[in-house]
Amino acid sequence: MAVLALLFLWRIVASWLSGESPVLVTGYCNCEQCCGWELDELGKPVYAYGPMKGKPKEVGRTACGTTARRGTVAADPKVFPFGTRLEIPGYGTGVVEDIGGAIKGRHVDVWFPTHAEAIGWGRRELAVKRLK
């Protein structure tokens, strides 16, 4: 048992030293299901829930004010501050420019142009590397 615990601890320390750490990586797109918006009675997008419920929503705009595109990452800014560059296996390089209501702790969401691609990505535990 002690050997297994030491191996587990060593794996965590080695990942920290290499700049990699296990992170839950999910996919998202600009759709209402992924981004929590709906159309109001005038057919304009508004926030569907939360403190901004009913307020106008600019679809495809990140929390940083940029346009979501390939390489846009949503994360918990307490763990991965805005501007953090990440190397995500199977996805490539991304930059944290967005947040999400369900994105807490060691969880990031990577942007895809379609909902089918975002769902196809699924949920993956990956060794994500912070880049300088």
CYANA upper distance limits for C-alpha pairs under 8 A (distance plus 0.5 A):
  1 MET  CA      5 ALA  CA      6.77
  2 ALA  CA      6 LEU  CA      6.65
  3 VAL  CA      7 LEU  CA      6.66
  4 LEU  CA      8 PHE  CA      6.65
  5 ALA  CA      9 LEU  CA      6.61
  6 LEU  CA     10 TRP  CA      6.47
  7 LEU  CA     11 ARG  CA      6.66
  8 PHE  CA     12 ILE  CA      6.98
  9 LEU  CA     13 VAL  CA      6.74
 10 TRP  CA     14 ALA  CA      6.40
 11 ARG  CA     15 SER  CA      6.66
 12 ILE  CA     16 TRP  CA      6.81
 12 ILE  CA     21 SER  CA      7.98
 13 VAL  CA     17 LEU  CA      6.65
 14 ALA  CA     18 SER  CA      6.63
 15 SER  CA     19 GLY  CA      6.70
 15 SER  CA     20 GLU  CA      5.32
 15 SER  CA     21 SER  CA      5.78
 15 SER  CA    127 ALA  CA      8.28
 16 TRP  CA     20 GLU  CA      6.21
 16 TRP  CA     21 SER  CA      6.51
 18 SER  CA    129 LYS  CA      8.46
 19 GLY  CA    129 LYS  CA      5.85
 19 GLY  CA    130 ARG  CA      6.36
 19 GLY  CA    131 LEU  CA      8.44
 20 GLU  CA    127 ALA  CA      5.85
 20 GLU  CA    128 VAL  CA      5.68
 20 GLU  CA    129 LYS  CA      4.66
 20 GLU  CA    130 ARG  CA      7.19
 21 SER  CA    126 LEU  CA      8.17
 21 SER  CA    127 ALA  CA      5.38
 21 SER  CA    128 VAL  CA      6.08
 21 SER  CA    129 LYS  CA      7.17
 22 PRO  CA    106 ARG  CA      8.27
 22 PRO  CA    125 GLU  CA      6.62
 22 PRO  CA    126 LEU  CA      5.73
 22 PRO  CA    127 ALA  CA      4.93
 22 PRO  CA    128 VAL  CA      6.76
 23 VAL  CA    106 ARG  CA      5.68
 23 VAL  CA    107 HIS  CA      6.09
 23 VAL  CA    108 VAL  CA      7.68
 23 VAL  CA    125 GLU  CA      5.97
 23 VAL  CA    126 LEU  CA      5.94
 23 VAL  CA    127 ALA  CA      6.78
 23 VAL  CA    128 VAL  CA      6.78
 24 LEU  CA    106 ARG  CA      6.87
 24 LEU  CA    107 HIS  CA      5.09
 24 LEU  CA    108 VAL  CA      6.81
 24 LEU  CA    123 ARG  CA      7.22
 24 LEU  CA    124 ARG  CA      6.15
 24 LEU  CA    125 GLU  CA      5.07
 24 LEU  CA    126 LEU  CA      6.97
 25 VAL  CA    107 HIS  CA      6.40
 25 VAL  CA    108 VAL  CA      5.53
 25 VAL  CA    109 ASP  CA      6.20
 25 VAL  CA    110 VAL  CA      7.60
 25 VAL  CA    123 ARG  CA      6.34
 25 VAL  CA    124 ARG  CA      5.67
 25 VAL  CA    125 GLU  CA      6.69
 25 VAL  CA    126 LEU  CA      7.33
 26 THR  CA    107 HIS  CA      8.24
 26 THR  CA    108 VAL  CA      6.91
 26 THR  CA    109 ASP  CA      5.23
 26 THR  CA    110 VAL  CA      6.76
 26 THR  CA    118 ALA  CA      8.09
 26 THR  CA    121 TRP  CA      7.26
 26 THR  CA    122 GLY  CA      6.35
 26 THR  CA    123 ARG  CA      5.35
 26 THR  CA    124 ARG  CA      7.05
 27 GLY  CA    109 ASP  CA      5.59
 27 GLY  CA    110 VAL  CA      5.30
 27 GLY  CA    111 TRP  CA      6.39
 27 GLY  CA    112 PHE  CA      7.23
 27 GLY  CA    117 GLU  CA      8.30
 27 GLY  CA    118 ALA  CA      4.84
 27 GLY  CA    119 ILE  CA      6.99
 27 GLY  CA    121 TRP  CA      6.42
 27 GLY  CA    122 GLY  CA      7.10
 27 GLY  CA    123 ARG  CA      8.14
 28 TYR  CA     34 CYS  CA      6.13
 28 TYR  CA     35 CYS  CA      8.23
 28 TYR  CA    109 ASP  CA      6.67
 28 TYR  CA    110 VAL  CA      6.54
 28 TYR  CA    111 TRP  CA      5.55
 28 TYR  CA    112 PHE  CA      6.50
 28 TYR  CA    115 HIS  CA      7.42
 28 TYR  CA    118 ALA  CA      5.46
 28 TYR  CA    119 ILE  CA      8.03
 29 CYS  CA     34 CYS  CA      6.55
 29 CYS  CA     35 CYS  CA      7.87
 29 CYS  CA    111 TRP  CA      5.99
 29 CYS  CA    112 PHE  CA      5.63
 29 CYS  CA    113 PRO  CA      6.32
 29 CYS  CA    114 THR  CA      6.33
 29 CYS  CA    115 HIS  CA      6.09
 29 CYS  CA    118 ALA  CA      6.76
 30 ASN  CA     34 CYS  CA      7.03
 30 ASN  CA     35 CYS  CA      6.58
 30 ASN  CA     59 VAL  CA      6.92
 30 ASN  CA     60 GLY  CA      5.92
 30 ASN  CA     68 ALA  CA      8.34
 30 ASN  CA    113 PRO  CA      8.02
 30 ASN  CA    114 THR  CA      8.31
 30 ASN  CA    115 HIS  CA      8.40
 31 CYS  CA     35 CYS  CA      6.52
 31 CYS  CA     37 TRP  CA      8.32
 31 CYS  CA    115 HIS  CA      7.41
 32 GLU  CA     36 GLY  CA      5.71
 32 GLU  CA     37 TRP  CA      5.16
 32 GLU  CA     38 GLU  CA      6.40
 33 GLN  CA     37 TRP  CA      7.74
 34 CYS  CA    115 HIS  CA      8.47
 35 CYS  CA    100 GLY  CA      8.16
 36 GLY  CA     47 TYR  CA      6.66
 36 GLY  CA     48 ALA  CA      5.95
 36 GLY  CA     49 TYR  CA      7.35
 37 TRP  CA     45 PRO  CA      6.77
 37 TRP  CA     46 VAL  CA      5.96
 37 TRP  CA     47 TYR  CA      4.90
 37 TRP  CA     48 ALA  CA      5.07
 37 TRP  CA     49 TYR  CA      8.17
 37 TRP  CA     57 LYS  CA      7.54
 38 GLU  CA     45 PRO  CA      5.92
 38 GLU  CA     46 VAL  CA      6.04
 38 GLU  CA     47 TYR  CA      6.86
 38 GLU  CA     48 ALA  CA      5.96
 39 LEU  CA     43 GLY  CA      5.49
 39 LEU  CA     44 LYS  CA      5.57
 39 LEU  CA     45 PRO  CA      4.93
 39 LEU  CA     46 VAL  CA      6.45
 40 ASP  CA     44 LYS  CA      5.93
 40 ASP  CA     45 PRO  CA      6.76
 40 ASP  CA     46 VAL  CA      6.82
 40 ASP  CA     54 GLY  CA      8.07
 44 LYS  CA     56 PRO  CA      7.95
 45 PRO  CA     56 PRO  CA      6.56
 45 PRO  CA     57 LYS  CA      5.92
 45 PRO  CA     58 GLU  CA      7.63
 45 PRO  CA     59 VAL  CA      7.73
 46 VAL  CA     53 LYS  CA      7.57
 46 VAL  CA     54 GLY  CA      5.70
 46 VAL  CA     55 LYS  CA      5.72
 46 VAL  CA     56 PRO  CA      4.78
 46 VAL  CA     57 LYS  CA      5.10
 46 VAL  CA     58 GLU  CA      8.47
 47 TYR  CA     52 MET  CA      6.39
 47 TYR  CA     53 LYS  CA      5.20
 47 TYR  CA     54 GLY  CA      5.77
 47 TYR  CA     55 LYS  CA      6.23
 47 TYR  CA     56 PRO  CA      6.97
 47 TYR  CA     57 LYS  CA      6.20
 48 ALA  CA     52 MET  CA      8.48
 48 ALA  CA     53 LYS  CA      5.71
 48 ALA  CA     54 GLY  CA      6.84
 49 TYR  CA     53 LYS  CA      4.97
 49 TYR  CA     54 GLY  CA      8.05
 60 GLY  CA     67 THR  CA      6.19
 60 GLY  CA     68 ALA  CA      5.86
 61 ARG  CA     65 GLY  CA      6.27
 61 ARG  CA     66 THR  CA      6.21
 61 ARG  CA     67 THR  CA      5.26
 61 ARG  CA     68 ALA  CA      6.46
 62 THR  CA     66 THR  CA      5.86
 62 THR  CA     67 THR  CA      6.54
 62 THR  CA     68 ALA  CA      6.48
 62 THR  CA     97 GLU  CA      6.72
 62 THR  CA     98 ASP  CA      5.50
 62 THR  CA     99 ILE  CA      8.21
 63 ALA  CA     97 GLU  CA      6.91
 63 ALA  CA     98 ASP  CA      5.29
 63 ALA  CA     99 ILE  CA      6.84
 64 CYS  CA     82 PHE  CA      8.13
 64 CYS  CA     97 GLU  CA      5.92
 64 CYS  CA     98 ASP  CA      6.80
 66 THR  CA     97 GLU  CA      7.90
 68 ALA  CA     72 THR  CA      6.25
 68 ALA  CA    111 TRP  CA      7.57
 69 ARG  CA    111 TRP  CA      6.98
 69 ARG  CA    112 PHE  CA      7.77
 69 ARG  CA    113 PRO  CA      7.77
 70 ARG  CA     94 GLY  CA      8.32
 70 ARG  CA    111 TRP  CA      6.36
 70 ARG  CA    112 PHE  CA      6.69
 70 ARG  CA    113 PRO  CA      7.88
 71 GLY  CA     92 GLY  CA      7.93
 71 GLY  CA     93 THR  CA      6.61
 71 GLY  CA     94 GLY  CA      4.54
 71 GLY  CA     95 VAL  CA      6.64
 71 GLY  CA    110 VAL  CA      7.50
 71 GLY  CA    111 TRP  CA      7.09
 72 THR  CA     94 GLY  CA      6.13
 72 THR  CA     95 VAL  CA      6.06
 72 THR  CA     96 VAL  CA      6.78
 72 THR  CA     97 GLU  CA      6.67
 72 THR  CA     98 ASP  CA      7.84
 72 THR  CA    110 VAL  CA      6.65
 72 THR  CA    111 TRP  CA      5.99
 73 VAL  CA     94 GLY  CA      6.39
 73 VAL  CA     95 VAL  CA      6.06
 73 VAL  CA     96 VAL  CA      5.03
 73 VAL  CA     97 GLU  CA      6.45
 73 VAL  CA     98 ASP  CA      6.65
 73 VAL  CA    108 VAL  CA      7.09
 73 VAL  CA    109 ASP  CA      6.12
 73 VAL  CA    110 VAL  CA      5.19
 73 VAL  CA    111 TRP  CA      6.76
 74 ALA  CA     96 VAL  CA      6.17
 74 ALA  CA     97 GLU  CA      6.67
 74 ALA  CA     98 ASP  CA      4.68
 74 ALA  CA     99 ILE  CA      5.09
 74 ALA  CA    100 GLY  CA      6.82
 74 ALA  CA    103 ILE  CA      7.87
 74 ALA  CA    108 VAL  CA      6.12
 74 ALA  CA    109 ASP  CA      5.43
 74 ALA  CA    110 VAL  CA      6.95
 74 ALA  CA    111 TRP  CA      8.45
 75 ALA  CA     79 VAL  CA      8.07
 75 ALA  CA     80 PHE  CA      6.68
 75 ALA  CA     81 PRO  CA      8.35
 75 ALA  CA     96 VAL  CA      6.86
 75 ALA  CA     97 GLU  CA      8.49
 75 ALA  CA     98 ASP  CA      6.93
 75 ALA  CA     99 ILE  CA      5.65
 75 ALA  CA    100 GLY  CA      7.43
 75 ALA  CA    103 ILE  CA      6.33
 75 ALA  CA    104 LYS  CA      7.69
 75 ALA  CA    107 HIS  CA      6.94
 75 ALA  CA    108 VAL  CA      5.17
 75 ALA  CA    109 ASP  CA      6.98
 76 ASP  CA     80 PHE  CA      6.48
 76 ASP  CA     81 PRO  CA      7.84
 76 ASP  CA     99 ILE  CA      6.65
 76 ASP  CA    100 GLY  CA      8.14
 76 ASP  CA    103 ILE  CA      6.31
 76 ASP  CA    104 LYS  CA      5.72
 76 ASP  CA    105 GLY  CA      6.40
 76 ASP  CA    106 ARG  CA      8.09
 76 ASP  CA    107 HIS  CA      7.82
 76 ASP  CA    108 VAL  CA      7.93
 77 PRO  CA     81 PRO  CA      4.66
 77 PRO  CA     82 PHE  CA      6.69
 77 PRO  CA     99 ILE  CA      7.77
 78 LYS  CA    105 GLY  CA      8.14
 79 VAL  CA    105 GLY  CA      6.67
 79 VAL  CA    106 ARG  CA      7.31
 80 PHE  CA     84 THR  CA      6.63
 80 PHE  CA     96 VAL  CA      7.56
 81 PRO  CA     96 VAL  CA      7.44
 82 PHE  CA     95 VAL  CA      8.16
 82 PHE  CA     96 VAL  CA      5.52
 82 PHE  CA     97 GLU  CA      5.88
 82 PHE  CA     98 ASP  CA      7.92
 83 GLY  CA     95 VAL  CA      6.23
 83 GLY  CA     96 VAL  CA      5.74
 83 GLY  CA     97 GLU  CA      6.80
 84 THR  CA     95 VAL  CA      6.10
 84 THR  CA     96 VAL  CA      5.87
 84 THR  CA    130 ARG  CA      7.65
 84 THR  CA    131 LEU  CA      8.00
 85 ARG  CA     93 THR  CA      7.49
 85 ARG  CA     94 GLY  CA      6.24
 85 ARG  CA     95 VAL  CA      5.01
 85 ARG  CA     96 VAL  CA      7.10
 85 ARG  CA    130 ARG  CA      6.44
 85 ARG  CA    131 LEU  CA      5.73
 85 ARG  CA    132 LYS  CA      7.55
 86 LEU  CA     93 THR  CA      6.13
 86 LEU  CA     94 GLY  CA      5.76
 86 LEU  CA     95 VAL  CA      6.69
 86 LEU  CA     96 VAL  CA      8.33
 86 LEU  CA    128 VAL  CA      7.08
 86 LEU  CA    129 LYS  CA      6.06
 86 LEU  CA    130 ARG  CA      5.14
 86 LEU  CA    131 LEU  CA      6.08
 87 GLU  CA     91 TYR  CA      8.46
 87 GLU  CA     92 GLY  CA      6.16
 87 GLU  CA     93 THR  CA      5.02
 87 GLU  CA     94 GLY  CA      6.96
 87 GLU  CA    128 VAL  CA      6.34
 87 GLU  CA    129 LYS  CA      5.56
 87 GLU  CA    130 ARG  CA      6.91
 87 GLU  CA    131 LEU  CA      7.31
 88 ILE  CA     92 GLY  CA      5.67
 88 ILE  CA     93 THR  CA      6.57
 88 ILE  CA     94 GLY  CA      7.81
 88 ILE  CA    126 LEU  CA      7.92
 88 ILE  CA    127 ALA  CA      7.97
 88 ILE  CA    128 VAL  CA      5.63
 88 ILE  CA    129 LYS  CA      7.30
 89 PRO  CA    126 LEU  CA      7.44
 89 PRO  CA    127 ALA  CA      7.92
 89 PRO  CA    128 VAL  CA      7.47
 94 GLY  CA    110 VAL  CA      8.26
 99 ILE  CA    103 ILE  CA      7.29
103 ILE  CA    107 HIS  CA      6.31
103 ILE  CA    108 VAL  CA      6.95
103 ILE  CA    109 ASP  CA      7.85
111 TRP  CA    118 ALA  CA      7.70
112 PHE  CA    117 GLU  CA      6.61
112 PHE  CA    118 ALA  CA      6.03
113 PRO  CA    117 GLU  CA      7.74
113 PRO  CA    118 ALA  CA      8.39
114 THR  CA    118 ALA  CA      6.93
115 HIS  CA    119 ILE  CA      6.60
116 ALA  CA    120 GLY  CA      6.38
117 GLU  CA    121 TRP  CA      6.70
118 ALA  CA    122 GLY  CA      7.48
